[in-house]
């Protein structure tokens, strides 16, 4: 495999290079490399978090956030090594005379250590980048029997595992701290490989920002009950016992229980195409026993919404090539991940795409005695369901009559509102599919760039792409409130309205759907934004709306789930419109 060849080449190259420099020089450089590695691991998490949170979410530099965990490890290693070499070169002016044979052997051995650590840091840091799961022919952890993740591949010279083991050992001995590396990353080399195991061989996101999710209910199934497997690792959809093995291939063993976490993902976790998608390897749990032994676990099942427009939930096993995805166009997607924990072990750290959440010593919110009790909570919706309508401000809401998918300022259609027609070839910042539907992007136009109505169909760009389980609702937020009840210029609501909170639609079951774009026009410019994977965080992301101007026109674009009934239009928690009857979201028309 190519990664093995590259890692060996780095080791041999550095070993040869430093064998020619003499034992003392090679020894000093080795010490600098060891220290640089320790510094890199010491600042890895905070630096990666800084890169992750400060990197832009869109635009040319958005790729930086995808490499946050790799850059956070590689950069301090390289920078600290350069600084240490400059310091040592200033302090130590010359070499030490040693017998030629010992000089060569000692220098070569130090060069090998230098090469292994340098090569190991290269493999580990590149492993955390957004690269294919089998990057350079190396995929250390793979899915085997019935969906279990196991270590299946090692480099010919396992520099990544040697480096990780070396610094794990140092973190509890010579360089021990209160938060040793081994405590949080007992399988560091495996973590680098599993994080990029996403749908499409690594095409989807491999990182997540802290504000893109929250941890909800923590629950257990059969903890301290010592129940047989058929009362723990079954469910109402799959009566057969799930076969579970650990990362090293060993069986889970008797007395195991389930430790589960409800994770509520919001729109910040969405992929470019508008869904939230997670692979089994991107969620992990580190557990430990009383003796200090630690294991890395991956989820065995997930409970999530089963179907768009239906508030029922299903439990899905990770027993094959399966990726859990949100359905429909909801802004939030609750998912409950379950881990099989060996007897005697307790949770320590939960990782969501390598973002660590401390769960050590935290008591579960709910304890189910067995799988049947857990199943009942799933079937009733008690485990995951929530309601967005509890804290809404309804004092300013106007009633909007809806008929046939339309009402004052409201329409259910995929065509660009205001009869805008774009010409293919002039939409350079918008992604267009083969049917001339807008997929993603944003672009400004001069008013004269809009095409004439009679433009040939093959050149017309005038509709948004939607998935089969979503459709488009456009809401007008400009105009006289007496004529447009959804207008942002509502006099009564004005004191409570903010521009830094998301505009949203809310259905009759309390699920919210944030705006994913807008169509704006005035006398000087027109803008179109359609970003399903990057919903609007507020109206301040568009042009400022001014009450005294009569040339501004703006439609917000929403993509709710098919089958739901939309009841409210709100900006933050302030409801501007109540739809009567609720606007039923029909499937998109066949194209």
N, C-alpha and C positions, 0 to 999 in steps of 0.2 A: 504494500500500500504506500501511497505517495507520502503521507504524513510520517510513516516510519522512516522512509529514506531521508526526508528533510531533517527529522530530529537527530538521526544518526550522523548526518552530514554536519550539523551544528556541533555535536559533541566532538567528533573527530577533528573538525576544523579548529575548534578552540583548543583542544588537547595538543594538536600539533603546533599551533601558534605559540602557546605559552610554554611548551617544552623547549622552544628555541630562545626564550627570554630569561631562562634561569629560574632555579627553585625559589629564591627569595622574592623575585618580582611576581612569579606565578602565585606564590603563597599570599602576597599582599592583595593581588587582584581577586583571588578566591575569597578572601575575607571581605573584600568590598562587595562582591556578588552576594555572599551570604547575608551581609548586612542590608544590602539593597532589597533583597527578597523579603527580609523581615519587615523592613519599612513599608514595602508595597502591600503586604498582607495587613499590616497594622492600620493603614489609612484606606484600605480598599473599600470598605462599605461606605464610610462618610463621603469619600471622594466620588464614588459611583453615584451615590444619591444626589450629590451636588450637580454632577453632569446630567443626571436623569431629570432633575426638576428644573434646571436652568436651560436645557436645550429646547429650541423651538419645536412646537408640535406640527408645524407645517412649513413649507418652503424648502429651499435647497439644503439648509443645514439640519433639517429634521432627522437625517440619518445618524446624527451624533447620539441622539438618545437611544437608538437601537443598539449602539455599541457601548453603552454606558458601563456595563459590568466588565467588559473586556478592556476598555480604555482606562477604567479606574484601577485596574491591576497593572497594565503594561506601562502606563505613563510614569507612575511613581518609581517603578523598578528602574526604568531607563534614566530618569532624571536624577534619582538618588545615586545611581551607579556613577554617572558622570561627575556629580559633585564630590563623591567620595574619592574618585580617582584623582581629581584635581587637588584635593586636600592632601592625599597621601603622596602624590608626586612632588608637592611643595615641601612636605615634611621629610620625606626619605629621598635623598639626592642620588644615592648610588646603590649598586647591588652588593651582595655578599659573596666572597670567593668560597666555593665548595668544590670538592672533588668532582670531576667531569661526569663520572658515572652516576653518582648520587644526585648531582645537580640536574641531570637529564631526567632520571627516574622520578625524582621529587617534583620537578616542574611538570612532567607529564601527568602525574597523579592529580596534582592541583588543577591542571588544565581539564582533566576529565570531570572533576567535581564541578568546576566552573561551567563546563559544557552541558552537563546534565541539568543543573539548575537553570541556566539560560534557556536551554531547549525546553525544559519543563514549563517555565514561565511563558514561553512562546505558545506552546500547545494549550495551556490553560487559558490564557488571555484570548487567543483566537477562538477557543471553544465557546466563549461567552458572547461572541459577536453574532450578528444576524446573518448567519451563513447556513448552507444546507445541513441537514442532520448528519449526512455522511461526508462532511467537509474534508477534502483532500483524502478521501477514501477511508476515513476513520470515524466510526460511530461506536463509542465504548459501551453504551448501554442500548440494548435492543429489546423489542417486544417478542416474547417467546410464548410457550404454552398458555393458551387461554388468556392472553393479554397481560401477563406478568412482565415487568421490566427486570432484566437481569444483565449483569456484566457478561458480555459475550465476546468482546474484542479487546485486546491489549496491543500496544505498540511492541515492535520487536525488542526495542529497548524502552521500557515503560517509564520514560522520563517524567510524564505528568504525574503518575502515581508515586514515583520515587520522590519528586519534589514536594508533592502534597504531604506525604508521610513524614518527610524530613522536617517540614515546618510545623506540622501537627505535633511532632515529638518535641520540638524546641518550645512550642507554646505552653507546654506543661513542665518543662525542665529549665534549661538555661535561660530562655526568654519567657518564662511563665508570667501570666497576668491573671487578673480576676475574670477575664473573658477570653479564655484561650481559643485559638482557631479551631482546634479539634472538637470543642464543645458544639460549635455551630456548623462546622463543615467536616463531619467525620468521613464523608465520601466526596471530597472536593472534586476529584477527577470525573466522577460520575455526574455531579451537579452540572458541570460545564457541558456535558453531552446531552443531558435530558432537557435542559432549558430550551434548546433549539429544536426539540422534537415536536414541531407543529404541523398542521395540515399542509399538504403539498410539499413535503420534504423540507420544511423550514421556511416556507413562504410567508407565513403569518408572523405576528408580533412575537418577540422573545423577551420583551420587557413590559413593565406596567408602572405607571406613576402612582404615588401614594394616595392621591385624591381620586383615583379611578375606581376605588372599591372600599367597602367597609366590612368588618367582620361582625356578623350577627350572632345567632344562637350557636352555642357550643353544646353538643349533645353526645351521649354515649349509648351504646347498645350492649347489654349483657356484661357490663364491667363488674368484676369481682363476683360473678355468678358461676364461673367455671362451667358454663353450659356447653353441650355438644355443638358441633359445627352446624348441624341442621336447624338449630334454633337461633343462630347468629348470622350465618352467611347465606341466607335465603331471603326471598321477598315474595310479595303477592303476584308478581309477574313471572318470577323464575323460581319454582319450587326446588330445583336442584341445587346442591351445595356448590358454591363457587370454589374452584381450586386456586389457592393463594400460595405464592412463594415469595421469599425475600430477595433482596438485590443480589445476594451471593448464590441464589438458587436453592437455598434450604427451605423446608416447609415452615409454615407459620407456627405450627406446634399446638398442643392442647391448651385450653384455658384462655385463648385469645379473645379479644373483644373489639368492638368498633368505636372509634373516636371520630366524631364528625363536626364539621364547621360550615355554617351557612355564610357564604360570601355573597354580598350584594354588589354586583358590578354596575357601574353607571356608564354613561355615554363615553367617558374618557377611555374605556377599555375596548371600544369598538374598532374593528378592522376598517380599512379603507372602504370596503363594500357595505359597511353598515351593520355587520353582525359581530357578536362577541364569541370568539372561538378559543377553546382551550384543549390542549392535549394532556394526556395523563402525566407525562413527564414534567409539565410546567407547574404542577402543584406538588409539594412534598412536605413531609412532616418528620422532624427529627425527634426521636424518643430515647430515653435512657432508663437504666435500671439502678438499683441501689448500689451496685458495684461500680457504677460509672461507665458501663458499656453502652455505646450509642449505636443506633441503627437509623438508616434513612428509609422512610416508607413513602409509597406512592398510592394515590387513591384507588380503591377497588370498585367504587361506584359513585354516581352523582345523581342527585334528584334535581330536576329542573322542569320548567314548563314544557308540556308535551306537544302542544299544538297551538299555532297562532289563533288568537281570538278565543281561546278556551283557557279558563283559569285553573284547570286541573293539572296536576303534576305527575310525573312518572319517574321511577327509579331505573337508571340505566347502568348496567355493569360495564366496567372497563375490561371486557373479556375478549378483546380483539382490536383491530385497527379502527378505533372509535374516537372521534373528537366531539366534545360537547359544544353545541352552538345555541345561541339565543334564537328565539323564533319571533317572527313579526318585526315590528319597528319600535317596540317599547324602549324608553330611555334607560330603564333599569332591568337587570336580569339577575334574579336571585338563584343561586346554585348551591346545593348542599353537598360537599365532598366528604366521603367516608373513607377512613383508613383502618386496615386490620392491624391491631397492635398486639404483639406477643405478650403473653402472661408475664407480669412483673415489671413491665415497662410503662412509663408515663410520658405524656407529651412535653416537649421542651420548646421547640420553635416550629412555626408554620411558615412556609415559603410560598409566595405567589410570584412566579417568574423571578425568583431569587430575591424578592423583596421580603425581608424577614419580619415576622410578627412574634413577639415573645408571648408564649402561652404557658410557660412553666408555672406550676402551682395554682393555676386558675381552675376553679371548680366548674364543672359543667352546669349549664343553665337547665338542661333537661336530662334525665337518666331514664332510658327505656329499658325495662327488664329483659326484653327479647325482641326479635325482629318483627313479630306480630304487632307489638305496641308501636314500634317505629312506623310500620306500614299504615297503621290507622291514622297517625298524624300526617302522613303523606297524602292519603286518600281524602282526608277532610280539609287539606290545605293548611292545617295549623302549623306545619313545620316551616313553610316558606312564605305564605301569603302575607301581604301588607296592604295598607290603604293610604293613598296619597291625598284623600279628601279631608282628612281629620282636621288640618289646620288652615284650611282655605278661608280667605277673606271674601265673603259673598256680598258684602254691603253695597258694592258698586256694580254688580252684575246686571246686564240688560238681557232680556229674553229675545232670542233670535229664532224666528220661525224657519224651519227647514223643510223643504219638500223636494224630492227627486235629486238629492245630493247637492242642493243649492239653497242659499239663503242670502240675506244682505251681507255682502262682504265675504261670503263663504262659498267655496266650490270644491267638489270632489272630482278631480280630473288630473291626468298626467300632462296635458298640454300646458305650455307656458301661458300664464295669465296675461291679460291685456293684449292678447293676439300677437305676441312678439314672434317673429320668424327670423331665425338666423340662417346665414348661408354657410354651407359646408366649405371649409378651407379658411374661414375667417375666425374660427373658434380655436385658436392656437393654445389657449390656456384651459380649455375644457376638454375632458376626455370624451370622445364620441365612439359608440360602438358601430358595428357594421350596418345597423338599421337606422343610423343617424339619431339615436337616442343619447341624451346627455347622461354620462356615467358619474362624473366627478369633476370638481374644479371650480374655479371662479375667474371671472373676467369682466373688465369694464369695456364699454362700447360707446362710440359717439352715436347720437340719435340717427345719423344718416347711414350707419352701418347695418341697420335692420333691413332685411330684404323685402321686396314687394310681395304682395299676397299671391301673385300668379307664378311664383318661383317653382321650377320643376321639382316634383316629389323627391327625386334622387339627390337634390341639393338642399332640401329643406331640413333644418334642425329646429324643431319646435316642441319636443316632448322630452320628459324625464324618464329614465329607466327605473323600473320598480321590479322587485322580486315577486313571485306568484303569491306570497303570503302578506304583501303590503300594498298600499295604494297611496296616492298623493292627495292631501288636502291643502288648499291654499287659502290663507286668511289675509284679508286686506286690513292694514293697520293705519291707513291714512284716510283723510276725508272728514266730513262733518259727522260727528257722532250721532246726530239725529237721523242721518241716512245710512251710516255705517256703524252699527253697534259695536263692532270689534275694533274701532279706531283707538289708537294710542292717545288721541287728543281728548279723551273723556274728561270732562271738567270735574266731575265728582271724584274720580279715581286719581286725578293728577297728583295730589299730595302723597299718595301711597305708592305710586309707580316708580320703579327704578330701572336704569338701563344696564345694570351689571348682574341681572338675574335672568335665568333662561325663560323665554316664552315657551309655553307648552299647551298641549291639548291633554285632557284628562277624560278617560272613559268612565262608564257607569260603575265599573268595578274598582276604580281608584288607581288604575295604571296610567302613568304619564308618558307623553311622547314629546320630546323636545324638537324645536325647529331645526332643520338640517340645512337651511339656506334661505335665500330671499331673492326676489326680483325687485329692483329699485330703478326708478327713472325720474329725471327732472329735465329742465330745458337744456342742460349742458351735457349730461352723462347718463348712461344706463349701466346697471351692474347686474350680473347673475352669479349667484353662488349656490352650488349644489354639492354638499359634502356629507354624505350619509355616515361616514366614519368619524366626522368631526362636527357634532352638533353645535349650535350657537350657544355661547355662555351668557349672552345678553344682547340687547339691541345696540349696544355701543360697538359691536363688531360691524355694524353697517353704517351708512351715512346718517348723520344727525337729523332727526326729524324736527322741523321748526313749525310751530303752530301758525305763524304769520305768513308762511309761504303757501301758495296755492298750486305750485307746479310739481310738488313731490308726490310720488305714488309708490307705495311699497306693499308687496305681498310676501308674507312669510310662508315657507314651504315645510310641510310636515309629512312624515311617511309612517302612519300608524299601521297596526296589524289589521289584516282582513278579518271581518267577523265581529269586531268590537263596535260598541255604540259610544260615540263621542258626546260627552255632556257639557264640558266646560272648555273655554279658552281663557288662559290665565297668563299673566306676566309675573313670574315668581309665585307668590301665594295670593296675588290679587286677581280675582276673577273679573274679566271684563264682559264675558258673554256666557249665557246658559242656553244651550240649544234645545228647542222644544218643537217636535220630539227630538230625542238624541239622534245625531247624525250617524246612520249605520254605514260602516265601511265595507263596500262591496268589493269583490275581486276586480283587478284591473281588466279592462277589455282586451280580448285577444288581438294580437297584432299580426 
